[in-house]
């Protein structure tokens, strides 16, 4: 197969692999923080429901702990997570701009992550399996078309893959949390049907409900913004198929990349176990879609007599 751009070669370079590994570890730290917060906000109401009959005096203390968790989330954790998200988005942006041959947009993304910080984030040993995954980050098929087209196919993959993952995750998260909250409240009322205990039970589930509702809303908002990006991609892709110049497409891709970065810097996290559970299905769909768009580009170029 004749290569018509260097995306697949560039993405496999050691310095590029290190950027994604640093991104992985940055997001991993954020996900661990989120995971522990979710665990404790779920554990407190469950503990309260299970112990309300035996130790009813424990309920006020558990309700207070739940409210403290809620304040901790709003006052500290949320800000810390935003900083980590922004850093992870910058690392991915540097990887993409290098692979796509796009200039860094300091006005949108600010300064790049310092080399010392990249080294620190990527200091953990990288499993061989993960290294292989990073080295083949974008589909091999994109190398069959000129850079202006291959770059757009990669950008579309980023948009579509993320949208499908988040929609599935957001809907599942809301359903599971709602069921958990109902079970805890019903159990609390059945075990001790006092109005004050029902109020305390509601206070105990408040943090997990607040987090889940906020996450559900964020995931849906993110999916809606990704739908807008899909529409923008379609506009640029139509121009590409109709014969827009490489320079014009580069400008359009840079603008599209700006929107992708802004999405990444503010998008809510998705737990790794969710990503890996849905990965096979999502990657099959992404591979098939990339192949289809590469074929569209090849046909358009052939029709215009471009070798």
N, C-alpha and C positions, 0 to 999 in steps of 0.2 A: 504494500500500500504506500503510495507516494504521500509524503507529509507536506502540507501546504502552509502550516504554521507551527510554532514551537511551544504551544501551550502544554502538551503532554510531556515534553522534554524539560521545560522550565519547572513544572510543578514537582518533578522528582529530584531536583537539586537539594543537597543537604540543608542549605540555608532556608529553603522554602519549606521543607519538611519540619524544620525546627520552629518556624513561625506557627504552623498549625498545631504542633505539639504544645507550644507555649499557650496557644489559644485554648486547647483542650484542658490544660491544667488550670487556667484562669477560670473557665466555665465550671470545671469540676469543683473548685473551691466554693463558688457561688451555689452550686447544686447541693453540696454537702451542708452548707448553712441552711438552705431552704429545706432540705430533707429533715434535719434535726428539728427545725421549727415546726414543720408539719407533724412530725412524730409526737412532739410534746403537746401540741394543740389538739391532737386526736386522742392522746393517751389520757389527758386530764378528764375530759367528760366521760370516757369509757370507765375510768377508775371510779369516778363519782357515781355512775350508774350501778356499778358492781358492788360498791361498799355502802351505798346509802342506807340499806336496811340494817347493816351491822354497826356502822359508825356514822350515824346521821350528823354528828357534830363536825365531821370532816368536810361537809359540803361547803360551808362558807369559806374555809381556807382554800379549797380547790377552785372555787369561783374567783377568789382574789388572785390566785396564781394565773388563771386564764386571762383575767383582765390585765395583769402585768405583762403577760406574753403579747397581748394585743398592743399595749403601749410600746413595748420593745420593738415590735414589728414596724410600727409607724415612725417611731423616733430614731431608730438606729439601723435595723436590718435593711429596711427599704433603701436607705441612702447608700449603705455599703454595697448592696447588690447592684445598684445603678452604676456605681464606679467600676465594678467588675465587668458588667455588661459592656460598658463603653470601651474598656481596655481589650476585651475579647473581640469586639467588633473592629477595633483598629488593627489587631493582629491579622484578622481575616482579610481586611481591606488591603493591607500591605501585600499579602499573598496574592490576592486577586489582581491588584494593579500591576504587579510584576509579571504575573502569568499572562495577563491580557495586553501588556504593552500600553497601559494607560498612565497618565501623569497623576501624581498624588495631589488631591484637592485639599489643601490646608484650610481653606475657608470653611469647608464642610466638616472635615474630620479632625482638624487641629494638627498638632505635632504627632509624628509617629511615636510608637512606644520605644523608649530608650533601649539601646542594645544591652545594657546591664540588666534591665528588667526582663527582657526577652530571655537572656541567659539564665536568670534566676527562675523564671517560670518554667523553663524547659529543662531544668537540672535533673529531674527524675529520669530514671532509665525508661526508654521507650520500648514496649514490646515489639517484636519483629512483625507480628500481625498488623499492629497499628501503623507501623512504618510503611508496610506494603499498601495499606488502605490510603494513606496520605499520598504516596507516590503515584497512585492511580486516581487521584481526587476527581478529575473531570474525565468524561467518557473519551475513550480512544478515538471514537468516530469523528470528533470535532477537528482532528488533524487533517481530515480529507478535504477541507474547504479553506479558503483564504481566511486570514486572521479576523477580518471585519465580520465574517459570518460565524466562524467558530467561537469568537468572543460572545456574540449575541446568544448562541445556543447555550453556552455555559451560564450566562446570566439568566436565561430563562429557566434552566435547570435549578439554579439557586432559588428562584422565586417559587416555582411550582412545587418543588420538593418540600420546602418549608411550609407552604400553605396547606398541603394535604396532611402533613404530619400534625400541624397545630390544630386543624379542625377536628381531626379524630381524637386527639388528646384532650382538647377543651371540652368536648361533649361528654367524653368518658369521665373526666374529672368531676364535672358538675353532678353527674348522675350518682357516682359513688359517694360523694360528700353529702349530698342531699339524703340519700338512704341512710348513711351513718348517723346524721343528725336526727332524723326521724326515729331511728331505733333507740338512740340514747335518750331522747325526750320521752318517748312512750314507755321505755323501761323505767325511767325515773318516776313517772307518774303512777305506773302500776305498782311499783314497789313502795311508794310513799306518796299518796295522792294529795299532798298538801299544796296549796297555791304557792306558798313561799318556796317550797322545794322545787316546784316547776320553774319558778323565776330563777332560782339558783342554777337549775339544770340548763336553762336557756343562756345564762351568763357563762357557763362552762363551755358550751358549744359555740359561743360567739366568735372566738378567735379563728377556729377552723372554718366556720361559715364565712366570716369576713374574708379570710385568705382565699377560700375556694371561689366565692362569688367574684372577688376582684380578679383572680387568675382567669376565670371563665370569661369575664368581660374583656380582659386584656387579650386573651387568645382570639376571641371573635373579632375584636377591633383590629388585631394584627392581620387576621385572615382577610378582612375587608380592605385593608391597605395593600395587602399583597394582590388582591383582585385588581386594584387600581394599577399596580405595577404590571400585572399581566396585560391590561389594556394598553399601557404605554409600550410594552414590548411588541405587541401586535402591530402597533402603528409603525414602529421602527423597522420591524421585520418586513412589513409590506413595502416600505421604502427600499430596503435592501434587495428584495426580490425584483423590484422594478428598476434596479440599476443605479441606486444612489452611489456616489463616490465613496471610496474608503475613508477619506478625510471627514466627510459628512457623517458617516456611520460611526467614526471614532468619537466625534463630538456627542452624538446621540448616546453612544454607549457610556461615555463619561457621565452624562446627566442621569442615565439609568442607574449607573453604579453609585452615584450620590444618594439616590433614593434607597437603594439596597443597603448602603451603609447606615443611613438614618433609621431604617427599619431594624437592622441588627442591634444598633446601639440602644434601642428602647424596647425591643421585643421581650416578652416574659420568657423565662427558662422552661425547658422541657427536660424532665428527668432522663438520665442515660438509659435506664431500664425500659422506658417507653420507646426511646429512639431505637434501641436494639430489637425490641419486640416487633416493631413495625418496619424495621430496616429492609428485610428481604423483599417485601411487597413494594415498598416505596422505591427501592433501587431498580427492581424490574420495570416498574412504570417509567422511571426516569431514563433508563437505558433505551426503552422502546421509543419514548418521546424524542430523545436526542437523535436517535437514528432517523426518525421521520423528518425532523427539521433539517438535518444534514442532507437528506435526499432532496428535500425541497430546494435547498440552496444549490445542489449539484445540477438539478434540472433547470433552474433559472439561469445559472451560469452557462450551461450547455446551450440553452436556447439563444443566448446572446453571443454565442461563439467564443466564450472565454475558456481557454484551455485549463 
